[in-house]
């Protein structure tokens, strides 16, 4: 019964339509939506004082975006 339904859906082009159209939409969206690597993101981190970000976190964030390190929050605001 299942094979009969599959054959009939491809005979009426509905099965192919259900496979081709979502793939085409996916390909079109991938062209127009930028990936994470292509986005220009800069993250500011404080390296000293009570609000300092630990080195392990900075190293992890460095793989996703550019890091701008500042000694204090006031220096970051400037």
Secondary structure, 3 states (H helix, E strand, C coil): CHHHHHHHHHHCCHHHHHHHHHHHHHHHHHHHCCCCCCCCCEEEEECCCCCCCCHHHHHHHHCCCEEEEECCHHHHHC
